[in-house]
Amino acid sequence: MQERVIASPETKRLPLAGIRVIEFCHTIMGPSCGLALADLGADVIKVEPVEGDRTRRLGGFAAGFFSYFNRNKRSIALDLKSAEGRDIVARMVAHADVLVENFAPVTLQAMGYGYEALSQLNPRLVYCSLKGFLAGPYEKRPALDEIVQYMAGLAYMTGPPGRPLRAGASVVDILGGTFGALAILAALEERHRTGRGQLVKSALFESTAYLVAQHMVAEKVAHAPVPPMPARRSAWCVYETFPTRDGQLLFVGLTTNNIWKRFCQAFGLDALLADPSLQTNEQRVEARARILPLVAEIVARHDMADLMARLEALDVPFSPVVKPGELFDDPHLNSGNRMLSTQLLDGQRVKLPAIPVEMDDHALGLRHDPPLIGEHTRAVLREIGMDEQAIVALIASGKVASHTRAAP
């Protein structure tokens, strides 16, 4: 068997160092699964068509998909339908621990790359299929993040009554991909005991239902339908957004008796503290119509910066309404190497959030910028045993593509 690439000392220390992943994925769900594995140290080889992953060419709100979800991966670009492409995939599978795919149902199976076929080549292979639905009546339906948000009640819960609204990020795609990574890690652990890989799956619809289950349970406990979040009956008295004196918006959450007491003492609401009808959270919830205007008046007397400083000193939960672009300079995100300087497809270098975990002293940072189309084609082909003459011939035939990153 061909020896694997020797990793740098830093890479060899990462939790998933030595795990090789083949990624047949596009858009978000599959790439987010591969990203989690790559950030934890796996060698993720992204298989793209010769012309490149179509996600590279998306615009609008999707313009950043490829650059964010494909760092720390290597790219090989090849014609999967050609005999040469099939041979390359077979060789890669023989060296792989994991394969991840998020194509439409049975697409890869029809091309000869399904679990049954590839597990014959490598019985230790963990094969992860990321789909719209798990097995059942819906499993052959096409699905998108937004569609399942409507199907599973998330859009209903997000928007105001009569105006269902998708969440403001691709939360279902990312959660489904994360559950896929979780299943992969469980399958790898089970392989230690059995010596064999297995087929694992994650899906968008079921991931959304997992998110919404808290509202399903609430409906049973309350014996009434749960209204959308903008119209919900709050579990706390003060859990709202208020305008500040300088025209900004600040969210304040007074969620415990101690927090309520500190806030009232600091801002001259001693009469509320002494009121026997406001001693418990439940009593204060019933009195929201009386209390909220008083809190709004306090917030409106202060500029944002001054009020945030006071609330932080009081250990009272608060947050300004932040736009995504403001996170580039967030002082907390920029501490502890949690923002990774990443080169985008257009050549810009920007700071982007790292995987949101801490593990001992592991540096879960940037090892590869998002790859060019086939940037690592030559290296991967060498690793599976091809000589340089064969590689040059393949590139000349157009069955594989190789692009080289310009020196800085």
C-alpha positions in Angstrom: 0.0 0.0 0.0 1.2 3.5 -0.9 2.6 5.4 2.1 0.7 8.5 3.1 2.0 12.0 2.9 4.2 12.8 5.9 2.4 15.6 7.8 4.1 18.5 9.5 4.8 18.1 13.3 1.8 20.4 14.1 -0.6 18.4 11.9 0.6 15.0 13.3 -0.5 16.2 16.8 -4.1 17.0 15.8 -6.9 14.7 17.0 -7.7 13.3 13.5 -4.2 13.2 12.1 -3.8 10.1 10.0 -7.5 9.9 9.0 -7.9 10.3 5.2 -11.3 11.5 4.0 -12.6 11.6 0.4 -15.2 14.3 -0.1 -17.7 14.1 -2.9 -19.6 17.2 -1.8 -20.9 20.6 -2.9 -22.7 23.7 -1.5 -22.8 23.5 2.4 -24.1 20.3 4.0 -21.3 18.0 2.8 -18.5 20.6 2.8 -19.4 21.6 6.4 -19.0 17.9 7.5 -15.7 17.8 5.7 -14.7 21.1 7.2 -15.2 19.8 10.8 -13.1 16.8 10.1 -10.4 18.8 8.3 -10.2 21.4 11.1 -9.6 18.5 13.5 -6.7 17.3 11.5 -8.0 14.8 8.9 -6.6 14.8 5.4 -9.7 15.8 3.5 -9.4 15.3 -0.3 -12.1 17.2 -2.1 -13.1 15.5 -5.4 -14.3 18.1 -8.0 -15.3 17.9 -11.6 -12.6 19.1 -14.1 -14.4 22.4 -14.4 -14.5 22.8 -10.6 -17.2 22.6 -7.9 -20.2 24.7 -9.1 -20.3 26.3 -5.6 -17.2 28.2 -6.7 -19.4 30.2 -9.1 -22.4 31.0 -6.9 -23.2 34.6 -6.3 -25.5 36.6 -4.0 -25.7 35.4 -0.4 -24.0 32.2 -1.5 -20.9 33.9 -2.8 -18.8 33.0 0.3 -19.9 29.3 0.5 -16.8 27.8 -1.1 -14.2 30.0 0.6 -15.5 29.3 4.0 -16.5 25.6 4.0 -13.4 24.3 2.1 -10.3 25.5 4.0 -7.9 22.8 5.2 -8.8 20.6 2.3 -6.9 19.4 -0.7 -8.5 19.4 -4.2 -8.3 16.8 -7.0 -10.3 17.5 -10.1 -11.3 14.6 -12.4 -13.9 13.3 -14.8 -15.8 10.8 -12.6 -17.6 9.2 -15.6 -14.4 8.3 -17.4 -12.5 5.0 -17.0 -9.5 7.0 -15.8 -11.6 8.7 -13.2 -13.0 5.5 -12.0 -9.6 4.0 -11.7 -8.4 7.0 -9.7 -11.4 6.8 -7.3 -10.8 3.1 -6.8 -7.2 3.7 -5.8 -8.1 6.6 -3.5 -10.8 4.5 -1.8 -8.2 1.8 -1.1 -6.2 4.3 0.9 -9.2 6.1 2.6 -10.8 5.9 6.0 -13.9 7.9 5.2 -16.0 8.9 2.2 -18.5 11.8 2.5 -21.1 12.5 -0.2 -24.1 14.8 -0.5 -25.3 14.3 -4.0 -29.0 13.7 -4.9 -30.3 10.2 -3.9 -28.6 7.3 -5.8 -26.5 9.6 -8.0 -23.2 8.2 -6.9 -24.6 4.7 -6.7 -25.7 4.9 -10.3 -22.1 5.9 -11.2 -20.7 2.9 -9.4 -19.5 4.8 -6.3 -22.2 3.6 -3.8 -21.4 2.1 -0.5 -21.9 -1.5 -1.6 -19.4 -1.2 -4.4 -16.7 0.8 -2.6 -16.9 -1.3 0.6 -15.9 -4.2 -1.5 -12.7 -2.3 -2.3 -12.1 -1.3 1.3 -14.1 -3.1 4.0 -12.8 -0.6 6.6 -14.4 2.4 4.8 -16.8 4.6 6.7 -19.2 5.9 4.1 -21.3 8.9 5.0 -24.3 9.9 2.9 -25.8 13.3 3.7 -29.3 13.7 2.3 -32.5 15.6 2.5 -34.3 12.8 4.3 -33.5 9.5 6.1 -35.3 6.3 5.0 -39.1 6.8 4.8 -41.8 8.2 2.6 -39.9 11.4 1.8 -36.5 9.9 1.1 -36.6 10.4 -2.7 -37.8 14.0 -2.6 -35.4 16.8 -3.4 -34.6 19.0 -0.4 -32.9 22.3 0.5 -32.1 23.9 3.8 -35.0 26.4 3.3 -37.5 23.7 2.2 -37.0 21.6 5.4 -37.2 24.7 7.6 -40.7 25.1 6.3 -41.5 21.3 6.5 -40.3 20.9 10.1 -41.7 24.1 11.6 -38.6 26.1 11.9 -39.7 28.8 9.5 -43.1 29.0 11.3 -41.3 29.5 14.6 -38.9 32.1 13.3 -41.2 34.6 11.6 -44.1 36.5 13.1 -47.6 35.0 12.9 -48.6 34.6 9.3 -45.1 35.4 8.0 -42.9 32.2 8.2 -39.3 33.1 7.8 -36.1 31.0 7.2 -33.4 31.4 9.8 -30.7 34.0 9.0 -28.0 31.4 8.3 -27.8 27.9 6.8 -28.3 26.4 10.2 -29.9 23.1 8.9 -27.2 22.4 6.3 -24.5 23.0 8.9 -26.2 21.0 11.6 -26.9 18.1 9.3 -23.2 18.2 8.3 -22.1 18.3 11.9 -24.3 15.3 12.7 -22.7 13.6 9.8 -19.3 14.2 11.3 -20.5 12.9 14.6 -21.7 9.7 13.0 -18.4 9.3 11.2 -16.4 9.7 14.5 -18.7 7.1 16.1 -18.2 4.7 13.2 -14.5 5.1 13.3 -14.6 4.3 17.1 -16.7 1.2 16.4 -14.2 0.2 13.7 -11.6 -0.2 16.4 -13.7 -3.0 17.8 -15.1 -4.6 14.7 -12.4 -3.9 12.1 -15.0 -2.9 9.6 -16.5 0.3 8.3 -20.1 1.0 7.8 -22.7 3.2 6.0 -23.8 6.2 8.1 -26.3 8.9 7.2 -27.5 12.3 8.3 -30.4 14.3 6.8 -31.7 17.9 6.6 -35.4 17.2 7.6 -34.6 15.1 10.6 -31.9 17.6 11.7 -34.6 20.4 11.6 -37.0 18.3 13.6 -34.3 17.8 16.2 -34.0 21.6 16.5 -37.7 22.1 16.7 -38.4 19.3 19.2 -38.2 21.7 22.1 -41.3 23.3 20.8 -43.0 20.0 20.2 -42.5 19.2 23.9 -43.6 22.6 24.9 -46.9 22.1 23.1 -47.6 18.9 25.1 -46.6 20.4 28.4 -48.7 23.6 27.9 -51.6 21.7 26.2 -51.7 24.4 23.6 -50.0 25.1 20.3 -46.7 27.1 20.6 -46.9 30.5 18.9 -44.0 31.7 16.7 -41.1 33.2 18.6 -41.9 36.8 17.9 -45.4 36.2 19.4 -44.3 33.9 22.2 -45.2 34.1 25.8 -41.9 34.9 27.3 -40.5 32.7 30.0 -38.9 35.8 31.6 -40.1 39.2 32.3 -37.3 41.2 30.6 -36.0 39.4 27.6 -36.3 42.1 25.0 -34.5 44.5 22.6 -34.6 48.2 23.5 -33.4 51.4 21.8 -30.6 53.3 23.4 -30.1 57.1 23.5 -27.7 57.1 20.6 -30.2 55.2 18.3 -28.8 51.7 18.6 -30.5 48.5 19.8 -29.6 46.6 22.9 -30.9 43.2 24.0 -31.3 42.8 27.8 -32.2 39.5 29.6 -33.1 39.6 33.3 -33.5 35.8 33.7 -32.9 35.1 37.4 -33.9 36.7 40.7 -30.3 37.7 41.4 -29.9 39.4 38.0 -33.3 41.2 38.5 -32.1 42.4 41.9 -28.8 43.7 40.7 -30.4 45.5 37.8 -33.1 47.2 39.9 -30.6 48.3 42.6 -28.2 49.7 40.0 -30.9 51.7 38.1 -33.1 53.0 40.9 -36.0 50.5 40.7 -36.0 49.8 44.4 -39.8 50.2 44.5 -40.1 47.2 42.2 -37.8 45.2 44.4 -40.0 45.9 47.4 -43.2 45.1 45.6 -44.6 41.9 47.1 -46.3 41.1 43.8 -43.0 41.0 41.9 -40.9 38.6 44.0 -40.8 35.7 41.7 -40.0 35.4 38.0 -43.5 34.1 37.3 -45.1 37.1 39.0 -42.9 39.5 37.0 -43.8 37.7 33.7 -47.5 38.5 34.5 -46.5 42.1 35.1 -44.5 42.6 31.9 -46.8 45.4 30.7 -45.9 47.4 33.8 -42.2 46.6 33.9 -41.0 46.7 30.3 -41.8 50.5 29.8 -39.7 51.2 32.9 -36.7 49.2 31.6 -37.1 50.8 28.2 -37.0 54.3 29.8 -33.7 53.4 31.6 -32.1 52.1 28.4 -33.2 55.1 26.4 -31.4 57.4 28.9 -28.0 55.8 28.1 -25.7 55.6 25.2 -24.8 52.1 24.0 -21.2 52.0 25.2 -21.9 53.4 28.6 -24.8 51.0 29.2 -22.9 48.0 28.1 -20.1 48.8 30.4 -22.5 49.1 33.4 -24.3 45.9 32.5 -21.1 44.0 32.1 -19.9 45.2 35.5 -23.3 44.0 37.0 -23.0 40.6 35.3 -26.3 41.2 33.6 -26.8 39.4 30.2 -26.9 41.9 27.3 -26.0 42.2 23.6 -26.0 44.9 21.0 -27.6 43.9 17.7 -24.5 43.0 15.7 -24.2 42.7 11.9 -22.0 39.9 10.4 -19.4 42.3 9.1 -18.8 43.6 12.6 -17.5 40.2 13.7 -14.2 40.6 11.7 -13.0 42.9 14.5 -14.7 41.3 17.5 -12.2 41.4 20.3 -13.3 38.0 21.8 -13.2 36.2 18.4 -9.8 37.7 17.7 -8.3 36.3 20.9 -6.9 32.8 21.2 -6.3 32.3 17.5 -10.0 31.8 16.9 -10.0 33.9 13.7 -8.1 32.3 10.8 -6.5 34.5 8.1 -7.9 32.9 5.0 -7.4 33.6 1.3 -10.7 33.8 -0.6 -11.2 32.7 -4.2 -10.8 36.3 -5.4 -7.4 36.7 -3.6 -8.6 38.7 -0.6 -7.2 37.5 2.7 -9.7 37.9 5.6 -10.2 36.6 9.1 -12.8 33.9 9.5 -14.0 31.9 12.6 -12.2 28.7 13.4 -14.1 25.5 14.5 -15.8 26.5 17.8 -14.1 24.0 20.1 -11.1 23.9 22.4 -9.1 20.7 22.8 -6.2 20.7 25.3 -3.3 22.5 23.6 -4.2 21.6 20.0 -4.0 24.5 17.5 -7.0 23.9 15.3 -5.9 26.5 12.8 -5.4 27.0 9.1 -3.3 24.4 7.3 -4.5 25.0 3.7 -6.4 27.9 2.2 -9.5 27.0 0.2 -7.9 25.1 -2.7 -7.8 26.0 -6.4 -9.5 23.6 -8.8 -7.3 20.5 -8.7 -4.6 22.3 -6.8 -3.5 19.0 -5.3 -4.3 16.7 -8.2 -0.6 15.9 -8.9 0.2 15.2 -5.3 -2.8 12.9 -4.7 -2.1 11.0 -7.9 1.5 10.5 -6.8 0.3 9.3 -3.4 -1.8 6.5 -5.0 1.1 5.3 -7.0 1.0 7.0 -10.4 4.2 8.1 -12.0 4.9 11.5 -13.5 4.5 10.4 -17.1 1.1 9.0 -16.5 0.0 12.1 -14.6 1.1 14.4 -17.4 -0.8 12.2 -19.9 -3.9 12.4 -17.8 -3.8 16.1 -17.5 -3.2 16.5 -21.3 -6.2 14.2 -21.9 -8.5 16.5 -20.0 -9.6 13.7 -17.7 -8.1 15.4 -14.7 -7.3 19.1 -14.0 -4.4 20.6 -12.1 -4.0 24.3 -11.2 -1.0 25.7 -9.3 -1.2 28.4 -6.8 1.1 31.4 -7.6 3.9 32.0 -5.2 3.2 34.9 -2.8 
